[in-house]
Amino acid sequence: MPAKSSIETTPSAPNGAATLVSGIADRLRIEILGGKIEPGAKLRADDLKTKFEVSLTPVREALMRLSAEGLVIAEDQRGFRVAPVSLNNLKEVTELRVALECWRCGWRLKPATFEWESNIVATAHRLAH
């Protein structure tokens, strides 16, 4: 009897394998974005197969998904590696976030009325005292 995978599948999914692949991709994504797996680190399919207690096929499919998202780089005949991070990447992401947050604030303030603004000022005054 094969070993039970540490990645859960849901019975409601029409294809348990798809759920398995999604679970592996989700866990790897969390580890990459959380810094547990460093940028540039080699992702060995055999090591991941053992870690997740699955066959190579769902591991490869999960890595291909992450590659499509830009979190992992597929290297011809060499496997997979976590995408590198550069100062330019950080600058670009930061500029995008600032632009989006400014847009969001402006969008939120457009319907503001004099009464709304008065309530904000009064609340700020109460909080200050």
Disulfide bonds with the S-S distance in Angstrom:
none
